[in-house]
Amino acid sequence: MRRLAVLPLFAAACIIGEDPVEELNPERLTDQSGAVFAWDCTQYTGCEVRRIEGSAPLPSCDGDERPWYGYSWSRFISIDGACVVPGGYGAWEFVDEWSRMVVCETDADCPQLNFFLDPDEFECRAGYCQSTDHIAYPPEALPRRFEMIDLCLGDVAREDGWNDSQEFWAALDEACPADEPLAPCKSLPPGCPDTRE
């Protein structure tokens, strides 16, 4: 499943790695919708997303929940609109349809999460930042269902919502059966990017 970055507890999960976090990471990340975010990294606190000019707007949240952007990762790394739960010790919830994959032209465009006890590193493949763990995520395999949804529908601005249809969901169900959510999709739904190598 995808891993989440958590706010105040985030620093507790970090260590001082052998390689400088700042030198290994880009200063900006671009997602598949074209939105640009600052990627602020330090050796002691890790990395976090920050809105700048060219970033997507903040999502709408209920009550005293605070709108925010975080990130999550598995085979891909995504920038996610979220609502921070008040009094939840930094817990946050995804906003539906507000996750977008980080895209790239070279490996230098991809974030490196080398500040965790179990580091996760990314390389540029097929235009997306993808995990360098080829055993867990074979480059020749198709993504899993939840990843495929974001890949297929995430090229639009978050505030515009997904441009989906009944035909899309029927094609997705055929390619990526809902009863096997963690298995690689069996085929590529029409119109979706092929991230294999």
Backbone as JSON, one array per atom type, in Angstrom:
{
  "sequence": "MRRLAVLPLFAAACIIGEDPVEELNPERLTDQSGAVFAWDCTQYTGCEVRRIEGSAPLPSCDGDERPWYGYSWSRFISIDGACVVPGGYGAWEFVDEWSRMVVCETDADCPQLNFFLDPDEFECRAGYCQSTDHIAYPPEALPRRFEMIDLCLGDVAREDGWNDSQEFWAALDEACPADEPLAPCKSLPPGCPDTRE",
  "N": [[0.84, -1.19, 0.0], [0.25, 2.38, -0.17], [2.5, 4.68, 1.36], [2.3, 7.13, 3.96], [3.09, 10.53, 4.66], [3.39, 11.97, 7.85], [2.47, 14.68, 9.94], [3.5, 16.18, 12.8], [4.73, 13.95, 13.9], [6.5, 13.28, 12.04], [9.23, 14.11, 12.1], [10.24, 12.46, 14.07], [10.5, 10.07, 12.82], [12.66, 10.3, 11.29], [16.16, 10.12, 10.43], [19.64, 10.94, 10.7], [21.04, 10.7, 7.76], [23.65, 9.15, 5.73], [24.1, 10.46, 3.35], [23.78, 13.83, 2.27], [20.62, 15.2, 2.64], [19.64, 17.53, 1.44], [21.27, 17.86, -0.82], [20.66, 15.72, -2.43], [18.07, 16.02, -3.2], [15.58, 17.59, -5.33], [14.65, 21.09, -5.63], [12.14, 21.75, -6.41], [9.02, 20.22, -7.25], [7.1, 18.76, -9.83], [3.8, 17.94, -10.7], [1.61, 15.57, -12.38], [-0.5, 17.07, -13.33], [0.61, 19.42, -13.97], [0.99, 21.24, -11.97], [3.18, 22.97, -9.73], [5.3, 22.54, -6.95], [7.09, 23.61, -4.05], [9.81, 21.78, -2.65], [10.87, 21.18, 0.27], [13.71, 20.39, 2.06], [15.59, 19.11, 4.79], [18.42, 17.94, 6.65], [17.71, 17.11, 9.18], [14.95, 17.15, 9.56], [13.78, 15.96, 7.39], [11.72, 15.96, 4.44], [9.27, 18.2, 3.06], [6.22, 19.23, 1.44], [5.54, 22.38, -0.07], [3.38, 25.03, -0.85], [3.65, 27.19, -3.66], [3.94, 29.9, -6.07], [2.2, 28.82, -8.88], [1.42, 26.47, -7.8], [-1.24, 24.13, -7.01], [-4.54, 25.13, -5.83], [-5.6, 25.25, -2.34], [-7.4, 22.48, -0.91], [-10.94, 22.16, -0.07], [-12.05, 21.84, 3.25], [-13.74, 20.25, 6.02], [-15.31, 21.82, 8.84], [-13.13, 22.46, 11.59], [-10.94, 21.37, 10.35], [-7.77, 21.55, 8.79], [-6.77, 22.68, 5.61], [-4.28, 21.28, 3.48], [-1.18, 20.22, 1.94], [0.3, 17.12, 1.41], [2.36, 14.22, 1.0], [2.54, 10.98, -0.51], [3.62, 7.59, -1.02], [4.56, 4.73, -2.97], [5.03, 2.57, -5.41], [5.08, 4.79, -7.04], [5.44, 8.33, -6.37], [3.34, 10.7, -4.91], [1.71, 13.92, -4.8], [-0.49, 15.11, -2.48], [-3.67, 16.46, -1.88], [-4.99, 17.32, 1.24], [-6.71, 17.05, 4.43], [-6.04, 18.21, 7.57], [-6.5, 16.69, 10.64], [-7.94, 18.15, 13.47], [-6.32, 18.16, 16.61], [-5.39, 15.66, 16.15], [-2.81, 14.74, 16.35], [-1.23, 15.3, 14.13], [-2.36, 13.71, 12.21], [-3.79, 13.11, 9.0], [-6.17, 13.29, 6.32], [-6.78, 12.0, 3.08], [-8.0, 14.01, 0.38], [-10.57, 13.24, -1.73], [-9.85, 12.61, -5.12], [-7.73, 14.39, -5.28], [-5.06, 13.7, -5.51], [-1.94, 13.62, -7.18], [0.46, 12.29, -9.39], [4.04, 12.58, -9.22], [5.97, 13.95, -11.79], [8.62, 13.73, -14.28], [11.69, 14.54, -16.05], [14.31, 13.81, -15.88], [16.38, 11.8, -13.66], [17.17, 13.55, -11.67], [15.0, 15.13, -11.17], [13.45, 13.84, -9.38], [12.25, 13.11, -6.07], [14.11, 12.04, -3.16], [13.8, 9.9, -0.58], [15.68, 9.58, 1.6], [15.99, 9.92, 4.26], [14.64, 8.35, 6.03], [14.51, 5.51, 8.29], [14.22, 3.26, 6.79], [15.07, 3.8, 3.8], [13.57, 5.28, 0.86], [13.95, 5.45, -2.56], [13.84, 7.17, -5.72], [13.55, 7.06, -9.3], [13.62, 8.39, -12.64], [11.34, 7.15, -14.83], [9.68, 6.45, -17.78], [8.59, 9.0, -17.71], [7.61, 9.41, -15.16], [8.24, 9.66, -11.63], [9.54, 6.86, -10.21], [9.8, 4.04, -7.99], [13.03, 2.83, -7.04], [13.22, 0.29, -6.18], [13.24, -2.51, -7.62], [12.52, -5.08, -7.14], [10.32, -5.15, -5.41], [8.66, -3.57, -6.98], [8.43, -4.37, -9.99], [9.79, -3.09, -13.0], [8.7, -3.86, -15.43], [6.11, -4.52, -14.92], [2.59, -3.74, -14.79], [1.01, -0.97, -13.05], [-0.77, -1.03, -9.84], [-4.32, -1.15, -9.05], [-5.22, 1.21, -7.56], [-3.15, 2.96, -8.12], [-3.29, 3.09, -10.87], [-5.71, 4.41, -11.26], [-5.13, 7.06, -10.44], [-3.09, 7.63, -12.3], [-4.47, 7.5, -14.73], [-6.45, 9.48, -14.53], [-5.35, 11.78, -13.51], [-4.33, 13.97, -14.95], [-5.58, 16.37, -15.06], [-6.4, 19.6, -13.63], [-6.62, 19.77, -10.09], [-8.77, 21.18, -8.9], [-10.66, 21.07, -10.88], [-11.74, 18.57, -10.87], [-12.07, 15.02, -11.54], [-12.1, 13.82, -14.9], [-13.96, 11.63, -15.51], [-15.89, 8.68, -16.45], [-18.67, 6.42, -16.91], [-17.87, 4.56, -18.75], [-15.09, 4.64, -18.47], [-14.75, 3.56, -15.85], [-15.78, 1.01, -16.21], [-13.92, -0.02, -18.05], [-11.66, 0.12, -16.44], [-12.34, -1.71, -14.4], [-12.27, -4.05, -15.85], [-9.58, -4.18, -16.61], [-8.19, -3.93, -14.21], [-9.09, -5.67, -11.78], [-11.45, -5.09, -9.16], [-11.53, -6.75, -6.97], [-8.97, -7.54, -6.6], [-7.09, -5.57, -5.46], [-4.4, -5.07, -4.81], [-2.88, -6.36, -6.61], [-0.92, -6.3, -9.65], [-2.31, -4.53, -12.44], [-4.08, -6.21, -15.08], [-4.14, -5.47, -17.68], [-3.71, -2.54, -19.77], [-5.78, 0.17, -19.3], [-7.73, 1.83, -21.85], [-6.35, 4.84, -23.18], [-4.78, 5.46, -21.0], [-1.62, 6.26, -19.41], [1.35, 4.41, -20.19], [3.47, 3.08, -17.97], [5.45, 1.26, -17.91], [8.65, -0.44, -18.39]],
  "CA": [[0.0, 0.0, 0.0], [1.01, 3.62, -0.22], [2.91, 5.2, 2.66], [1.89, 8.51, 4.16], [3.89, 11.4, 5.53], [2.56, 12.44, 8.95], [3.04, 15.99, 10.31], [4.45, 16.36, 13.88], [5.48, 12.73, 14.16], [7.38, 13.09, 10.89], [10.63, 14.26, 12.47], [10.65, 11.33, 14.9], [10.78, 8.94, 11.96], [13.83, 10.64, 10.48], [17.49, 9.92, 10.98], [20.66, 11.66, 9.95], [21.59, 9.73, 6.83], [25.03, 9.35, 5.31], [24.13, 11.4, 2.23], [23.02, 15.04, 2.59], [19.27, 15.22, 2.07], [19.47, 18.71, 0.6], [22.0, 17.72, -2.08], [20.07, 14.65, -3.23], [16.68, 16.32, -3.55], [15.32, 18.81, -6.1], [13.99, 22.15, -4.87], [10.77, 21.84, -6.89], [8.41, 19.02, -7.81], [5.98, 19.01, -10.74], [2.94, 16.76, -10.77], [1.11, 15.26, -13.72], [-1.44, 18.11, -13.77], [1.39, 20.61, -14.29], [1.18, 22.07, -10.77], [4.55, 22.97, -9.21], [5.38, 22.74, -5.51], [8.43, 23.6, -3.44], [10.14, 20.54, -1.94], [11.81, 21.68, 1.28], [14.36, 19.26, 2.72], [16.73, 19.33, 5.67], [19.0, 16.7, 7.14], [17.17, 16.73, 10.48], [13.49, 17.02, 9.58], [13.28, 15.32, 6.19], [11.21, 16.81, 3.36], [7.84, 18.45, 3.03], [5.69, 19.98, 0.3], [5.1, 23.74, 0.25], [2.74, 25.71, -1.98], [4.3, 28.38, -4.2], [3.28, 30.31, -7.31], [2.12, 27.69, -9.8], [0.86, 25.32, -7.1], [-2.69, 24.01, -7.0], [-5.16, 25.76, -4.65], [-5.86, 24.36, -1.22], [-8.72, 21.85, -0.97], [-11.93, 22.55, 0.93], [-12.12, 20.88, 4.35], [-14.87, 20.44, 6.92], [-15.12, 22.28, 10.21], [-11.81, 23.03, 11.92], [-9.84, 20.69, 9.66], [-6.92, 22.51, 8.07], [-6.33, 22.21, 4.3], [-2.83, 21.11, 3.47], [-0.65, 19.27, 0.97], [1.31, 16.18, 1.87], [2.77, 13.31, -0.06], [2.49, 9.56, -0.2], [4.45, 6.89, -1.98], [4.67, 3.28, -3.1], [5.82, 2.52, -6.65], [5.16, 6.19, -7.45], [5.27, 9.29, -5.29], [2.3, 11.65, -5.31], [1.42, 15.08, -3.96], [-1.88, 14.85, -2.14], [-4.47, 17.39, -1.11], [-5.38, 16.65, 2.47], [-7.28, 17.82, 5.53], [-5.39, 17.84, 8.82], [-7.5, 16.5, 11.69], [-7.56, 18.9, 14.67], [-6.08, 17.32, 17.77], [-5.11, 14.3, 15.71], [-1.37, 14.49, 16.41], [-0.66, 15.36, 12.79], [-3.04, 12.82, 11.27], [-4.48, 13.8, 7.93], [-6.97, 12.44, 5.45], [-6.78, 12.38, 1.68], [-9.19, 14.57, -0.24], [-10.85, 12.45, -2.93], [-9.53, 13.15, -6.44], [-6.73, 15.46, -5.17], [-3.7, 13.16, -5.57], [-1.33, 13.67, -8.51], [1.79, 11.7, -9.42], [5.17, 13.46, -9.55], [6.5, 13.64, -13.11], [10.05, 14.04, -14.38], [12.42, 14.37, -17.3], [15.54, 13.12, -15.52], [16.4, 11.32, -12.27], [17.37, 14.69, -10.76], [13.69, 15.73, -10.88], [12.71, 12.97, -8.46], [12.62, 13.19, -4.66], [14.79, 10.9, -2.55], [13.4, 9.84, 0.83], [16.8, 8.87, 2.22], [16.08, 10.31, 5.66], [13.94, 7.38, 6.85], [15.28, 4.33, 8.68], [14.14, 2.4, 5.6], [14.98, 4.83, 2.75], [12.92, 5.02, -0.42], [14.56, 6.28, -3.59], [13.05, 7.21, -6.95], [14.23, 7.36, -10.55], [12.69, 8.81, -13.69], [11.05, 6.13, -15.84], [8.44, 6.7, -18.54], [8.06, 10.31, -17.38], [7.13, 9.47, -13.77], [9.19, 9.24, -10.59], [9.16, 5.52, -9.78], [10.7, 3.45, -7.0], [14.2, 2.08, -7.52], [13.11, -1.08, -5.67], [12.7, -3.27, -8.75], [11.99, -6.36, -6.66], [8.96, -4.87, -4.94], [7.9, -2.94, -8.07], [9.12, -4.69, -11.25], [9.53, -2.06, -14.02], [7.92, -4.38, -16.56], [4.74, -4.8, -14.48], [1.66, -2.62, -14.73], [0.7, -0.52, -11.69], [-1.95, -1.58, -9.18], [-5.56, -0.43, -9.36], [-5.3, 2.57, -7.01], [-2.18, 3.77, -8.84], [-3.78, 3.28, -12.23], [-6.75, 5.44, -11.24], [-4.47, 8.38, -10.44], [-2.37, 7.81, -13.56], [-5.42, 7.7, -15.83], [-7.33, 10.63, -14.36], [-4.7, 12.87, -12.8], [-3.7, 15.0, -15.79], [-6.38, 17.6, -15.0], [-6.23, 20.37, -12.4], [-7.38, 19.19, -8.98], [-10.03, 21.89, -8.66], [-11.62, 20.76, -11.95], [-12.3, 17.24, -10.68], [-11.72, 14.01, -12.53], [-12.89, 13.72, -16.12], [-14.2, 10.19, -15.63], [-17.16, 8.3, -17.05], [-19.02, 5.01, -16.67], [-17.04, 3.75, -19.65], [-13.76, 4.51, -17.86], [-14.76, 2.64, -14.71], [-15.97, -0.34, -16.74], [-12.63, -0.44, -18.61], [-10.75, -0.09, -15.31], [-12.71, -2.96, -13.73], [-11.8, -5.17, -16.68], [-8.11, -4.21, -16.61], [-7.69, -3.96, -12.83], [-10.26, -6.12, -11.0], [-11.58, -4.47, -7.84], [-11.32, -7.74, -5.9], [-7.53, -7.77, -6.48], [-6.58, -4.19, -5.48], [-2.95, -4.98, -4.63], [-2.21, -7.07, -7.71], [-0.75, -5.46, -10.84], [-3.4, -4.6, -13.41], [-3.86, -7.26, -16.08], [-3.96, -4.8, -18.97], [-3.7, -1.08, -19.67], [-7.05, 0.75, -19.76], [-7.56, 2.74, -22.99], [-6.07, 6.24, -22.91], [-3.97, 5.65, -19.8], [-0.18, 6.21, -19.72], [2.05, 3.15, -19.94], [4.64, 3.43, -17.16], [6.37, 0.11, -17.88], [9.88, -0.42, -19.2]],
  "C": [[0.88, 1.24, 0.0], [1.33, 4.07, 1.2], [2.57, 6.67, 2.74], [2.92, 9.26, 4.97], [2.95, 11.96, 6.59], [3.24, 13.65, 9.57], [3.96, 15.99, 11.53], [5.28, 15.13, 14.16], [6.54, 12.49, 13.1], [8.84, 13.12, 11.3], [11.12, 13.08, 13.28], [11.02, 10.13, 14.05], [12.05, 9.14, 11.15], [15.13, 10.32, 11.2], [18.45, 10.81, 10.2], [21.34, 10.66, 9.04], [23.02, 10.06, 6.46], [25.13, 10.39, 4.2], [23.29, 12.63, 2.58], [21.68, 15.07, 1.87], [19.12, 16.36, 1.08], [20.12, 18.53, -0.77], [21.35, 16.69, -2.99], [18.69, 15.0, -3.76], [16.55, 17.58, -4.4], [14.64, 19.85, -5.2], [12.52, 22.29, -5.25], [10.32, 20.48, -7.39], [7.26, 19.45, -8.71], [5.12, 17.76, -10.78], [2.33, 16.65, -12.16], [0.08, 16.26, -14.23], [-0.72, 19.38, -14.2], [1.59, 21.54, -13.11], [2.6, 21.89, -10.24], [4.51, 23.27, -7.72], [6.84, 22.83, -5.09], [8.58, 22.3, -2.67], [11.26, 20.91, -0.97], [12.38, 20.52, 2.09], [15.47, 19.75, 3.64], [17.18, 17.98, 6.21], [18.29, 16.2, 8.4], [15.67, 16.52, 10.49], [12.93, 16.35, 8.34], [12.75, 16.34, 5.19], [9.71, 17.03, 3.51], [7.49, 19.33, 1.84], [5.27, 21.37, 0.77], [4.52, 24.39, -1.0], [3.51, 26.97, -2.35], [3.48, 28.85, -5.4], [3.33, 29.16, -8.3], [1.61, 26.43, -9.14], [-0.66, 25.29, -7.26], [-3.26, 24.72, -5.77], [-5.33, 24.75, -3.53], [-7.24, 23.72, -1.37], [-9.66, 22.44, 0.07], [-12.02, 21.45, 1.98], [-13.3, 21.22, 5.25], [-14.45, 21.03, 8.26], [-13.78, 22.92, 10.47], [-10.68, 22.28, 11.29], [-9.07, 21.71, 8.82], [-6.52, 21.95, 6.72], [-4.82, 22.24, 4.19], [-2.45, 20.24, 2.28], [0.4, 18.41, 1.64], [1.75, 15.33, 0.7], [2.67, 11.88, 0.44], [3.26, 8.82, -1.28], [4.31, 5.38, -1.86], [5.57, 3.08, -4.32], [6.08, 3.94, -7.16], [5.16, 7.07, -6.2], [4.27, 10.34, -5.77], [2.21, 12.79, -4.31], [-0.09, 15.09, -3.75], [-2.52, 16.01, -1.4], [-5.02, 16.65, 0.1], [-6.03, 17.62, 3.43], [-6.67, 17.31, 6.82], [-6.45, 17.8, 9.92], [-7.08, 17.27, 12.94], [-7.4, 17.97, 15.86], [-5.72, 15.9, 17.42], [-3.64, 13.97, 15.65], [-0.76, 14.43, 15.01], [-1.31, 14.42, 11.8], [-3.74, 13.65, 10.2], [-5.18, 12.8, 7.05], [-6.86, 12.95, 4.02], [-8.08, 13.07, 1.3], [-9.39, 13.81, -1.55], [-10.52, 13.25, -4.2], [-8.45, 14.23, -6.4], [-5.3, 14.92, -5.08], [-3.2, 13.2, -7.0], [0.09, 13.13, -8.42], [2.85, 12.74, -9.79], [5.76, 13.0, -10.88], [7.93, 14.16, -13.22], [10.52, 13.95, -15.83], [13.73, 13.62, -17.07], [15.44, 12.65, -14.07], [16.5, 12.47, -11.28], [16.06, 15.39, -10.41], [12.95, 15.0, -9.78], [13.19, 13.12, -7.02], [13.29, 11.91, -4.18], [14.5, 10.91, -1.05], [14.45, 9.05, 1.6], [16.95, 9.19, 3.69], [15.32, 9.37, 6.58], [14.87, 6.23, 7.23], [15.32, 3.33, 7.53], [13.98, 3.33, 4.4], [14.22, 4.35, 1.52], [13.49, 6.0, -1.44], [13.78, 6.13, -4.89], [13.93, 7.59, -8.13], [13.19, 7.72, -11.59], [12.55, 7.69, -14.72], [9.7, 6.43, -16.47], [7.77, 8.01, -18.13], [7.52, 10.47, -15.97], [8.24, 9.06, -12.82], [8.7, 7.91, -10.03], [10.23, 4.94, -8.86], [11.86, 2.72, -7.67], [14.2, 0.65, -7.0], [12.43, -1.95, -6.72], [12.18, -4.64, -8.34], [10.55, -6.16, -6.2], [8.07, -4.35, -6.07], [8.62, -3.19, -9.39], [8.78, -3.66, -12.35], [8.68, -2.55, -15.18], [6.46, -4.65, -16.2], [3.88, -3.54, -14.56], [1.43, -2.2, -13.28], [-0.52, -1.26, -11.12], [-3.15, -0.67, -9.42], [-5.54, 1.0, -8.85], [-4.29, 3.5, -7.68], [-2.67, 4.09, -10.25], [-4.86, 4.35, -12.29], [-6.13, 6.83, -11.3], [-3.74, 8.65, -11.74], [-3.33, 8.18, -14.69], [-6.15, 9.03, -15.75], [-6.65, 11.88, -13.84], [-4.08, 13.96, -13.65], [-4.5, 16.3, -15.82], [-6.12, 18.31, -13.67], [-7.12, 19.8, -11.3], [-8.75, 19.85, -8.82], [-11.08, 21.62, -9.73], [-12.27, 19.4, -11.77], [-11.89, 16.29, -11.79], [-12.65, 14.08, -13.74], [-13.14, 12.23, -16.39], [-15.59, 9.94, -16.23], [-17.46, 6.85, -16.67], [-18.17, 4.1, -17.53], [-15.64, 3.57, -19.07], [-13.77, 3.48, -16.76], [-14.99, 1.2, -15.16], [-14.66, -0.87, -17.32], [-11.63, -0.7, -17.49], [-11.06, -1.41, -14.62], [-12.24, -4.17, -14.53], [-10.28, -5.31, -16.61], [-7.54, -4.46, -15.22], [-8.83, -4.38, -11.91], [-10.27, -5.55, -9.58], [-11.34, -5.45, -6.71], [-9.84, -8.14, -5.77], [-6.81, -6.41, -6.46], [-5.07, -4.07, -5.37], [-2.17, -5.73, -5.7], [-2.0, -6.11, -8.88], [-1.95, -5.61, -11.78], [-3.05, -5.61, -14.5], [-3.64, -6.67, -17.48], [-4.02, -3.29, -18.74], [-5.04, -0.53, -20.16], [-6.81, 1.73, -20.91], [-7.32, 4.18, -22.54], [-5.21, 6.51, -21.7], [-2.48, 5.54, -20.13], [0.43, 4.86, -19.37], [3.36, 3.48, -19.22], [5.64, 2.28, -17.07], [7.63, 0.38, -18.68], [10.25, -1.84, -19.57]]
}
